[in-house]
Amino acid sequence: MNFANSQSLFRRAAAVIPGGIPGHTTPAATVPGSVPYFAAEGRGCRYRDVDGNDFIDFMGGYGPLVLGYHHPEVEAAATAARARGAVFNHPTSLMVELAEKLTSLIDFADWAVFGKNGADLTTWSIMVAREVTGRPKILKIRGAYHGTAAWCTPGHGGLIPEDRAHIHDFPFNDVPALEALFAQHHGQVAGLILTPFHHPAFADSQLPTPEFVAACNRLCQQHGALQILDDVRCGFRLSTDGSHSVYGYKPDLAVYCKALANGHPISACVGRTAHKAAASRVFLTGSYWNDPAPMAAALATLDIIVRDNIPARLTALGERFVTGFLSLGEKHGLPLVASGPPAMPYVRVGDDPSFMRTQQLCAAAVAHGVFLHPHHNWFISAAHAEADIDEALHRLDRAIHQLKSLHR
Ligand SMILES: Cc1ncc(COP(=O)(O)O)c(C=O)c1O
């Protein structure tokens, strides 16, 4: 597979963009030269890179493409809204409709607000928790990603200690550690921010234990702290009504983004009536946040997710993919470890602390036209037909065979 155009574009990018490709799409953590760096077009579960290479895609833009690239109903809704105008002096009726839709779908939600990115609203949500309680402290899971704001970025540059002065983290599923933080900061905790399950980069995913979920619910209630569910990555992939219902969390605020509008830029935060007045006091706006096209896309996407029970489909397809992948590992004597819900699984090579073998596996997959990421969970989309999953497995069979022959 040839990536000459990708590499030439990357050289141009490196000259004019710090880091060339910054952030999560950086090629830095992949086998050099083994993956495309720039995309050209996509349809359904497949995309083409700038060198004309085609891939069956298991990343879906790192989550947003829940229905696949260029879904006709979503694109028609967004295009119709766009044709009426981009940004106005006012919101359109779509904003109200979308808030009504979310509050009808999500059991605890009495109101909704909208931003563009997940981080816009995870950051706003902790401010709401502080406004509600008048307290400074936020508890978070160690290694959980909530965005690029100073209070939570996993990066190191540009931070000062004060950015994190009131942020305290603890290991996922560790009830005693959570209890200890609530005790240590008694009367000071504004909120606990959680992802529904733990999906760190460079590590296996972990599902929450029932004891952990119960402790989150109990301790937030007991200490008058808000429970904030960061459902940015999982929302509407695991269930049609928010991921709290899958695991039993009782959030006060929840933030959605990736699957909300099938790739159109919009995020949402929902909350309870009790916190509505405080929420209205936390300033919230952005130049493009009233853009109606992503709101139209979100309304269409949510309708399809509910109408076609997309989470059930993603789970069934994910089970087919993960089971098939693990059997290939057995067939070829390559130890594979799978974690996370089947709709957004993560599979790596076992006994591979440096991730080198997992990177080689993903490089071999890419060489056979299957796009997988070595250290981030993957995303099944509703555009994957059973035949696409089977074709991907067939290609992976050849990829693993080739990898094993190289190491013989
Ligand atoms: C769980 C979670 N929270 C927050 C974010 C930040 O979202 P955004 O990149 O849209 O700001 C992400 C992005 O990957 C995420 O996965």
The ligand as an ORCA input file, in Angstrom:
! r2SCAN-3c Opt
* xyz 0 1
  C     -15.247     10.680     27.067
  C     -14.871     11.926     26.339
  N     -15.118     13.111     26.906
  C     -14.812     14.265     26.304
  C     -14.216     14.262     25.075
  C     -13.862     15.561     24.432
  O     -14.658     15.774     23.333
  P     -14.165     16.810     22.207
  O     -12.937     16.218     21.608
  O     -15.302     16.840     21.242
  O     -13.930     18.102     22.887
  C     -13.949     13.054     24.429
  C     -13.305     13.025     23.106
  O     -12.790     12.020     22.671
  C     -14.267     11.848     25.081
  O     -14.029     10.663     24.511
*
